[in-house]
Amino acid sequence: MSKPISLNDFDKPSEQLTHLELQELMPLPPPYDNVDEHPRWAPLKPQAREKYACSLDDTIAISLPKPQSKEEERELLEKFVSGLRKLLSREDNWSFLQPLLLSLEHCEKCQSCNESCPIYVSSGHNDLYRPTYRSEIFRRLVNKYGKGQKLRAKIKGEDIDLNWTTLSRLAELSYRCTLCRRCAQTCPIGIDNGLITHEIRKLFSQELGIAPKEIHDDGSMLQLKVGSSTGMNPLVVKDNIEFIDEEMEEMTGISIKTPWDKAGADILLIHNAGEIMAWPENPGAFAIILEAAGMSWTLSSDLVGYDGINYGLWYDDVQLARVALKHAEIAKKLGVKKIVIGECGHASKALTVIADRVLVGNSFVRRESAMTLIADIVDSGRLKLDPSRNNFPITLHDPCNLVRLMGVVEPQRRVLRAIAPQFREMEPHGVHNYCCGGGSGFAIMSGHNFNDWRTSVSARMKFKQILEAFSDCMDPSVKKYVCAPCSNCKGAIRDLLAYYDAWEKSSINYGGLVELVVNAMPEIKEPFIEWEWH
Amino acid sequence: MSALMMGLGYLVAVFFCIAILVRVVHFANTPAHLRWELYPVPHEPPEKVEHGGSYLEDTDWWTKKHESDIPNEIKEMLEEILLLKALRTHNRKLWYVSFPFHSGIYLVAGFLVLLILGAVLSALGLVSAPEPGGLARLLFVHLPALLGFIGFAMGLAGALGLLFRRLTEPDLKDFTGPVDHGILVGFVLLFGLAFTCLLTDPTATGFRAYFLGLATATPAALPPLTYLVVLLGCIMLAYIPVSHMSHFVAKYFTYHSVRWNDEAMEPGGKLDKAIQKQLKLPVSWSASHIAGDGKKTWADVAGTNPTKESGK
């Protein structure tokens, strides 16, 4: 059992605040119950230890360089304090001021939320990963440095020193939570530790310019620069889609020509562009379904218009607003009736829910998730579907953004109930689901040994759920499918299954929802689902 | 002494009301924030609440009438307020002590309301010295005494339990400071002494005399134990609104303004106008991709592409 970690340990310099042993982590069900067969974690390289802040735990998420001088350190600390004050200001943080103040000022520290956190439970109940631990550290910093209540902090026994150790550990710790907000669901008062994590990330990004490279430089900045975080510019994306159209025709015998920039179309479909690169069968399946259903739709080749991702959702309100405004501007230009977001949870939430109070005045445009559209098409009978073509065990992963945070729960289930005779739920599911472990950017973060931490800790609960859902058919002769209607979740589940060799050992594969719909179309001679690892 | 306690009573009552009002205004006046709801949202129609769904499950939801199930929302609120449903579901061990503590407070609040009401009506001459067996005596003597007995006993049991848990549970110890312990000790003393008071004075004569004194501005001589209870009660009442114990105010906002707030943007509506106004607020976030200078507005920075501005 790890040494208990007190709140008072956080600001005390030490080599590493905690260390996880594989034996301490939450046990997995058979045949993955032998820890000795699990992959060993790659230790951090000496160069990384030398260069970056790494005194929190066994990994590094944000590669925060150590300051080279006292002056540099002082500057960082001063910026942190100014960021704290800006988070408490109505001008600089109108976007989340009320929820933040409510969560900072009223937590009873009853710890009711801890057991709901898959990271805390999966870590073997390591104190550092309690949802309340990070929040309490931040609360103490806000009270002492943001509000200047130094005497109060001493009297209440909540004193904390803001130093390099505190700052760097807090920055890292804000990337040990997937923002799934399962903890907020359980809080009797409505305190939201996920929101506090979100605000800490914002402070670091918006004031200190600190964020994981994958999310900021190679994420939202690259998207704004070339059009997509995948690096695809408009020419490349059109080329790739043309290639996918050809592939689809080859696979299905159905001639597909994806429409581009069709003014006046009913629907502007925006995929997570990662699908185009990593899982081309997903945008391909969308095209087949929409064409077969006779929908009026288009893709956009405008900068940002062909990539629905909006990483700002996880760490930076300004970046969120910039991308959302671009999406709306493109829809306006095309004159579409609505934007439909493809299989991507965070993109759906960012544009439909969060940006609902960004897209005001002339920027306003209607938006919805593809889940409802696909469910309506399936329900309408416009497609001829044969469920027996999907007669293999299928379970459904609920993306947190789509389900707990948007309330889009049933449409994807309506589809599966219609086309998948062996569909079974994970437990718990729906709005009480567990995160895939890749939420809030983790799925695309793999610097240093972060992949080890993610797949072993933050995604561990999801792996347990998947194994339990298929416990009646674990024999590798039975091919099984985890349906994850979200690009980031799919990426996290891919890495998870690969990490534990679950395809080789148990024939567990994964994919999206629309692929299953196309697989059920009888006019397609060969199965659309390819039972090979990808 | 009597006059001093009366003055304290007025002061604390006024302070409590103002401090609570300030807190309500403080939260109510914060700007409209981005949507951050969490499902299930109980005012969705029953067929949606069943699985935690929202109106966003319907294609072209904006063309359909969005009906709210207010009775279910009220039911959910009552279960939460009266039974501490979330704590019961997610932290049963703590619920066993928190539930009697909160129920005790509710009953003590009832006790106080009836005593104050009785005192005010009596001061106005609407209720004279209650006669045995009369309705007024039942309402303003026996009922408050009953509420007080049960409320103080439950509050005492709850406060003792909470103190014990906070002192012994490894999960709670590190998150509980000396002030938290002090407050719980305060509640133990308050409820314990008040209960003792009622044991020695089952019809709450001392308490009634105190409130009648307040209502008529006539200092009343009280037994020493009653003085002590009043003093402790005033201290606790003054502390509640300035501490996290005012979560009964916060809870309204965390649930209605954040967790269950699924209000959709309507072009040209009140929310639209409020957000448009907020987009004109200045930004001073200083990271290079924002470069807020305190003059540029949110609309300015959101409409800027930093990769073009900086040539990155």
HADDOCK unambig.tbl for C-alpha pairs under 7 A between the chains (distance, minus, plus):
assign (segid A and resid 6 and name CA) (segid B and resid 174 and name CA) 6.32 0.50 0.50
assign (segid A and resid 7 and name CA) (segid B and resid 174 and name CA) 6.83 0.50 0.50
assign (segid A and resid 90 and name CA) (segid B and resid 31 and name CA) 6.81 0.50 0.50
assign (segid A and resid 91 and name CA) (segid B and resid 281 and name CA) 5.49 0.50 0.50
assign (segid A and resid 91 and name CA) (segid B and resid 282 and name CA) 6.02 0.50 0.50
assign (segid A and resid 91 and name CA) (segid B and resid 283 and name CA) 6.55 0.50 0.50
assign (segid A and resid 92 and name CA) (segid B and resid 283 and name CA) 5.39 0.50 0.50
assign (segid A and resid 92 and name CA) (segid B and resid 284 and name CA) 6.54 0.50 0.50
assign (segid A and resid 94 and name CA) (segid B and resid 31 and name CA) 5.55 0.50 0.50
assign (segid A and resid 94 and name CA) (segid B and resid 33 and name CA) 6.07 0.50 0.50
assign (segid A and resid 95 and name CA) (segid B and resid 33 and name CA) 4.48 0.50 0.50
assign (segid A and resid 95 and name CA) (segid B and resid 34 and name CA) 5.23 0.50 0.50
assign (segid A and resid 96 and name CA) (segid B and resid 33 and name CA) 5.28 0.50 0.50
assign (segid A and resid 96 and name CA) (segid B and resid 34 and name CA) 6.41 0.50 0.50
assign (segid A and resid 97 and name CA) (segid B and resid 30 and name CA) 6.91 0.50 0.50
assign (segid A and resid 97 and name CA) (segid B and resid 33 and name CA) 7.00 0.50 0.50
assign (segid A and resid 98 and name CA) (segid B and resid 27 and name CA) 6.48 0.50 0.50
assign (segid A and resid 98 and name CA) (segid B and resid 30 and name CA) 5.77 0.50 0.50
assign (segid A and resid 98 and name CA) (segid B and resid 33 and name CA) 6.91 0.50 0.50
assign (segid A and resid 99 and name CA) (segid B and resid 254 and name CA) 6.95 0.50 0.50
assign (segid A and resid 99 and name CA) (segid B and resid 258 and name CA) 6.53 0.50 0.50
assign (segid A and resid 102 and name CA) (segid B and resid 250 and name CA) 6.19 0.50 0.50
assign (segid A and resid 102 and name CA) (segid B and resid 254 and name CA) 6.71 0.50 0.50
assign (segid A and resid 105 and name CA) (segid B and resid 244 and name CA) 5.99 0.50 0.50
assign (segid A and resid 106 and name CA) (segid B and resid 244 and name CA) 4.53 0.50 0.50
assign (segid A and resid 106 and name CA) (segid B and resid 247 and name CA) 5.62 0.50 0.50
assign (segid A and resid 106 and name CA) (segid B and resid 250 and name CA) 6.96 0.50 0.50
assign (segid A and resid 107 and name CA) (segid B and resid 244 and name CA) 6.80 0.50 0.50
assign (segid A and resid 108 and name CA) (segid B and resid 244 and name CA) 6.97 0.50 0.50
assign (segid A and resid 109 and name CA) (segid B and resid 175 and name CA) 6.29 0.50 0.50
assign (segid A and resid 110 and name CA) (segid B and resid 172 and name CA) 6.75 0.50 0.50
assign (segid A and resid 112 and name CA) (segid B and resid 87 and name CA) 6.88 0.50 0.50
assign (segid A and resid 112 and name CA) (segid B and resid 90 and name CA) 5.79 0.50 0.50
assign (segid A and resid 112 and name CA) (segid B and resid 91 and name CA) 5.21 0.50 0.50
assign (segid A and resid 156 and name CA) (segid B and resid 177 and name CA) 5.89 0.50 0.50
assign (segid A and resid 156 and name CA) (segid B and resid 178 and name CA) 6.17 0.50 0.50
assign (segid A and resid 156 and name CA) (segid B and resid 179 and name CA) 5.52 0.50 0.50
assign (segid A and resid 157 and name CA) (segid B and resid 177 and name CA) 5.63 0.50 0.50
assign (segid A and resid 157 and name CA) (segid B and resid 178 and name CA) 6.67 0.50 0.50
assign (segid A and resid 186 and name CA) (segid B and resid 86 and name CA) 6.15 0.50 0.50
assign (segid A and resid 186 and name CA) (segid B and resid 90 and name CA) 6.42 0.50 0.50
assign (segid A and resid 187 and name CA) (segid B and resid 86 and name CA) 6.60 0.50 0.50
assign (segid A and resid 188 and name CA) (segid B and resid 86 and name CA) 4.90 0.50 0.50
assign (segid A and resid 188 and name CA) (segid B and resid 87 and name CA) 5.65 0.50 0.50
assign (segid A and resid 189 and name CA) (segid B and resid 247 and name CA) 6.94 0.50 0.50
assign (segid A and resid 189 and name CA) (segid B and resid 251 and name CA) 5.40 0.50 0.50
assign (segid A and resid 190 and name CA) (segid B and resid 251 and name CA) 6.52 0.50 0.50
assign (segid A and resid 190 and name CA) (segid B and resid 254 and name CA) 5.24 0.50 0.50
assign (segid A and resid 190 and name CA) (segid B and resid 255 and name CA) 6.33 0.50 0.50
assign (segid A and resid 205 and name CA) (segid B and resid 287 and name CA) 6.93 0.50 0.50
assign (segid A and resid 206 and name CA) (segid B and resid 285 and name CA) 5.61 0.50 0.50
assign (segid A and resid 206 and name CA) (segid B and resid 286 and name CA) 6.61 0.50 0.50
assign (segid A and resid 206 and name CA) (segid B and resid 287 and name CA) 5.22 0.50 0.50
assign (segid A and resid 207 and name CA) (segid B and resid 285 and name CA) 5.28 0.50 0.50
assign (segid A and resid 207 and name CA) (segid B and resid 286 and name CA) 4.99 0.50 0.50
assign (segid A and resid 207 and name CA) (segid B and resid 287 and name CA) 4.71 0.50 0.50
assign (segid A and resid 208 and name CA) (segid B and resid 287 and name CA) 5.51 0.50 0.50
assign (segid A and resid 209 and name CA) (segid B and resid 287 and name CA) 4.82 0.50 0.50
assign (segid A and resid 209 and name CA) (segid B and resid 288 and name CA) 6.80 0.50 0.50
assign (segid A and resid 221 and name CA) (segid B and resid 307 and name CA) 6.64 0.50 0.50
assign (segid A and resid 224 and name CA) (segid B and resid 305 and name CA) 6.61 0.50 0.50
assign (segid A and resid 224 and name CA) (segid B and resid 307 and name CA) 6.66 0.50 0.50
assign (segid A and resid 225 and name CA) (segid B and resid 307 and name CA) 5.45 0.50 0.50
assign (segid A and resid 318 and name CA) (segid B and resid 302 and name CA) 5.79 0.50 0.50
assign (segid A and resid 321 and name CA) (segid B and resid 302 and name CA) 5.63 0.50 0.50
assign (segid A and resid 322 and name CA) (segid B and resid 302 and name CA) 4.84 0.50 0.50
assign (segid A and resid 322 and name CA) (segid B and resid 303 and name CA) 6.21 0.50 0.50
assign (segid A and resid 353 and name CA) (segid B and resid 35 and name CA) 6.18 0.50 0.50
assign (segid A and resid 354 and name CA) (segid B and resid 34 and name CA) 5.82 0.50 0.50
assign (segid A and resid 354 and name CA) (segid B and resid 35 and name CA) 5.24 0.50 0.50
assign (segid A and resid 354 and name CA) (segid B and resid 36 and name CA) 6.96 0.50 0.50
assign (segid A and resid 356 and name CA) (segid B and resid 265 and name CA) 6.02 0.50 0.50
assign (segid A and resid 357 and name CA) (segid B and resid 34 and name CA) 5.59 0.50 0.50
assign (segid A and resid 357 and name CA) (segid B and resid 35 and name CA) 6.97 0.50 0.50
assign (segid A and resid 357 and name CA) (segid B and resid 265 and name CA) 6.64 0.50 0.50
assign (segid A and resid 357 and name CA) (segid B and resid 275 and name CA) 6.67 0.50 0.50
assign (segid A and resid 360 and name CA) (segid B and resid 267 and name CA) 6.86 0.50 0.50
assign (segid A and resid 360 and name CA) (segid B and resid 272 and name CA) 5.66 0.50 0.50
assign (segid A and resid 360 and name CA) (segid B and resid 276 and name CA) 6.57 0.50 0.50
assign (segid A and resid 361 and name CA) (segid B and resid 267 and name CA) 6.40 0.50 0.50
assign (segid A and resid 361 and name CA) (segid B and resid 268 and name CA) 6.99 0.50 0.50
assign (segid A and resid 361 and name CA) (segid B and resid 272 and name CA) 6.81 0.50 0.50
assign (segid A and resid 364 and name CA) (segid B and resid 267 and name CA) 6.95 0.50 0.50
assign (segid A and resid 372 and name CA) (segid B and resid 57 and name CA) 5.85 0.50 0.50
assign (segid A and resid 372 and name CA) (segid B and resid 58 and name CA) 6.16 0.50 0.50
assign (segid A and resid 372 and name CA) (segid B and resid 59 and name CA) 5.46 0.50 0.50
assign (segid A and resid 373 and name CA) (segid B and resid 59 and name CA) 6.26 0.50 0.50
assign (segid A and resid 404 and name CA) (segid B and resid 38 and name CA) 5.98 0.50 0.50
assign (segid A and resid 404 and name CA) (segid B and resid 39 and name CA) 5.08 0.50 0.50
assign (segid A and resid 405 and name CA) (segid B and resid 37 and name CA) 6.33 0.50 0.50
assign (segid A and resid 405 and name CA) (segid B and resid 38 and name CA) 5.11 0.50 0.50
assign (segid A and resid 405 and name CA) (segid B and resid 39 and name CA) 6.08 0.50 0.50
assign (segid A and resid 406 and name CA) (segid B and resid 54 and name CA) 6.97 0.50 0.50
assign (segid A and resid 407 and name CA) (segid B and resid 39 and name CA) 5.69 0.50 0.50
assign (segid A and resid 407 and name CA) (segid B and resid 52 and name CA) 6.04 0.50 0.50
assign (segid A and resid 407 and name CA) (segid B and resid 53 and name CA) 4.23 0.50 0.50
assign (segid A and resid 407 and name CA) (segid B and resid 54 and name CA) 4.59 0.50 0.50
assign (segid A and resid 407 and name CA) (segid B and resid 56 and name CA) 6.83 0.50 0.50
assign (segid A and resid 408 and name CA) (segid B and resid 53 and name CA) 5.68 0.50 0.50
assign (segid A and resid 408 and name CA) (segid B and resid 54 and name CA) 6.33 0.50 0.50
assign (segid A and resid 408 and name CA) (segid B and resid 56 and name CA) 6.24 0.50 0.50
assign (segid A and resid 408 and name CA) (segid B and resid 57 and name CA) 5.05 0.50 0.50
assign (segid A and resid 409 and name CA) (segid B and resid 53 and name CA) 5.63 0.50 0.50
assign (segid A and resid 411 and name CA) (segid B and resid 57 and name CA) 6.55 0.50 0.50
assign (segid A and resid 431 and name CA) (segid B and resid 39 and name CA) 6.34 0.50 0.50
assign (segid A and resid 431 and name CA) (segid B and resid 40 and name CA) 6.87 0.50 0.50
assign (segid A and resid 431 and name CA) (segid B and resid 52 and name CA) 6.07 0.50 0.50
